[in-house]
């Protein structure tokens, strides 16, 4: 009889733990899930996914995503350099900025660099930026708002070049 009670307690404990895990997993998925919209820019030839709490505007070759916390900017420009690193070295020298925390990342089969731009000689805030080198051009996805870094990561990781 004692063995049966111990067995029943173990089974009950396992069931309670399993139910707790399922409820915890559902809570985490719900807490971190953020619905998105998809946008394709014919001008920039890119597609991105962005959170639904952002308003999107595209003007003059720049996409701006805004919400109550700040904004994320997406733009592009041509370059004579052959890599993102060469471009960033030039940018650093000409604009007198420091480029730190460079991370080379493959995003949707595109070589990219994630970096932080620091402005040591001005009062400009740091910018977190993803750079993509595509056909002699640099596309960038950036924000100066630290509270938007998770959203910046999501948008940049959804970046697709679609000519």
Secondary structure as UniProt FT lines:
FT   HELIX           2..32
FT   STRAND          36..41
FT   TURN            42..45
FT   STRAND          46..51
FT   TURN            52..53
FT   STRAND          55..59
FT   TURN            60..61
FT   STRAND          62..67
FT   TURN            68..69
FT   STRAND          70..78
FT   HELIX           84..95
FT   STRAND          98..107
FT   TURN            108..109
FT   STRAND          110..118
FT   TURN            120..121
FT   STRAND          127..134
FT   TURN            135..136
FT   STRAND          137..143
FT   HELIX           146..148
FT   HELIX           149..158
FT   STRAND          160..161
//
